[in-house]
Amino acid sequence: MLEGFSTNAVVAKIRSIYGSMLTPDDFREMISKRSVSEVAEQLSSSKRFAPAFKDVDPNTVHRGLLERLIAEHNFNTYLRLTSFQGLTDKPFYDFLIKKNECAQLINLVNAVENGLTDSFVTAVPGYVLSHSRLDFLRLAKCQSFDELTAALKGTQYYKPLKSVARREDGSPDFTDAEVKLRTSYYDRLMKSVKDSFFGSEEDELVKTIRQETDIINIINCYRLKAYFGYSPEEIRQTELPYPYLGRRAVRAIEEAESPADMFGLIQRTTYGKYLTGEEEDIETAISRRSLEQMRHTVAKSNSAPTVLYAFMSICDTEMKNIFRVIEAVRYDVDPALIDRLLVI
């Protein structure tokens, strides 16, 4: 009874924050700004992001700082929600920490092999350093991929990196490294769901996560086919696990003979709802469908973990929209073009 009360309180809190998120009109106002500082001023005046600017003058904010403020604010929102009513007692609730950890490790793999570890150290967010179980500053001292892999022995990342395919010259295949690390993340995420929840709550959360991997796979699949001419087997090697569509549907999309055939197959799935055949970029349309699903989950679900997971996905989409606007304003891109590319 008390647990149900706690989770209901979490859902109510999330919906309260959700109600303060930026609207399509807010974004249309934002893309009309003439400078990054004007964008910062608008964000600092919004209920959603005002706390992020508590100690910052928006008139002096440059692009890099503005993006860090937005990303850190989202992460702090997640920390507040997971500490609320003691949610951190269950292993699932550190999913965003694990996700950020995985993303930074992918960045580090590339930095180590390309001699860019100094750039990595200056770019890795402080909130990741303070909450990660990995000592990224120590790991950034590694001089090679093999040394980095060895340094990760004893962590959940050792086995995925140890199994990374090698190119003919013996160097690691970075695409395979990224796929192995992301697959490891979803494997551990699914295990934490099964360890933490049961019944309808487990089923609902698993469905939400599997739909997320569908979106990633579909966008990646089309991009690799249309722009890089990947074969079905090459595409399959980049696939994330746990598709909600089912293996048969995924295989059919991967094995399409042409981008046009692949587009037609995608259009007939639940994720192709907004595809008309006239898109310059199907990623935006499919991402909008994903956003619609996550919004529906936040509005209708009573499962705290599912609502939290969907809400943080919405926050991520909102953040990417803001970053796209910042870049467009900085380089004086036509607002009408940016409006078409926003996932709102």
URTANOR-V491831 format. One record per helix or strand. SS is the DSSP state (a for helix, b for strand). FROM is the first residue (numbers start at 0). TO is the last residue. If there is no record, write none. Layout:
[[SS	FROM	TO] [SS	FROM	TO]]
This chain:
[[a	1	17] [a	23	29] [a	35	43] [a	49	52] [a	57	59] [a	62	88] [a	90	112] [a	116	122] [a	125	130] [a	135	138] [a	144	150] [a	157	161] [b	165	165] [b	171	171] [a	173	195] [a	198	227] [a	231	235] [a	246	253] [a	258	266] [a	269	271] [a	281	299] [a	303	329] [a	334	340]]
